[in-house]
């Protein structure tokens, strides 16, 4: 699923969903600002997490959800890096396997 907002006829915000597991949605904006990061959404909570450090940059998730996100990100860090580069180049992002 892709969230799109428009300014006139030009999309200004694309945020593809990379993975969904245990009610957590992992997304990444196209052409987002550094440092490389992804967004995790769980209910009304949202967090921005650095890809290289796996540190919470901004926001908040419940402890259990944050733990699941970090476990998932550690397993898929290279895929997150690859998607970050693709997003900076406005290429299609690839889905990433969920945490099982």
N, C-alpha and C positions, 0 to 999 in steps of 0.2 A: 504494500500500500504506500502511496506517495501523497504527502500533503503539499498542496500548491496554493500560493496566494498570488494574485496578479496586481500589477500596476499598469493599467491600460490593458494592453494585450501581451505584455512581457511578464513571464513568471519571475518573481523576485525571491521566492523562498521555496526550495525543494528539500524535503526531508524524508528520504526513503527509509522504510523500515528494513533493517538488516536481519533481525531475528526477534522471535517472540517465544518466551518460555515462562511458565509458572506465573502468568499474569504480568510479566515484565516485557516492555517493548524497547528494543534497542534501535536507535535511529542515528543518522549522520546527515548533516547539512551538506549541500554542494557548496564549494568555494567558501568554506567557513574559515574563521580566523585561527591563527596558531595559538597555543600549541596543538598538535594533533589530538583530537578527542572525539568522544561519541557521547550521545545522550541516552540515558536510561529513564524510562517512565514507568511508574508503578502506581496505579490509582491516581491520586491527586499529587503525588510526589514526583519530582524530577531532579536528576543529577547530571552533571557534566563530569566525565571521567577522562583523565589523560591516558592516551594509549601507551606511551613509553613508560610512565611511572605507575600507572594504575592508581593514581591518587585522585581523590575527590577534588575537583577544581571549583565547583559551585553547586549549590543545591543540597538536597538531602533525600535519602531513602531510608526506610526502616532497616534496621541492622541485618535482619535475615535476607531481605531483598538485595541489599548492598553486597553481602557475602556471596550470594548466588551470581550477581553481575560480575564481581571480581574473579570468581572461579571460572566463569565462562570466558571473560576477557583474557585471562592468562592462557587458556587453551587456544584461543583464536587471535592472539595478538598480531601475528603476521598477516592474517586476512584483514584485520582492522587497519593495519598499516597500508596494505595494498588498496583497500577501499578509500582511505584518506587521500592517497595520491590520485586515484581515479576521480574522486570528487573535486579535487583542486583543478583537474584538467577537464571537468564537466563531462566525464565519461560515465557510463552506467555503472552503478554500484552492484556488487554481487551479494546475494543473500548468504548468510552464514548459518551453519547448523546450530540449532538451539541446544541448550544444556539439557541433558536427559537425566 
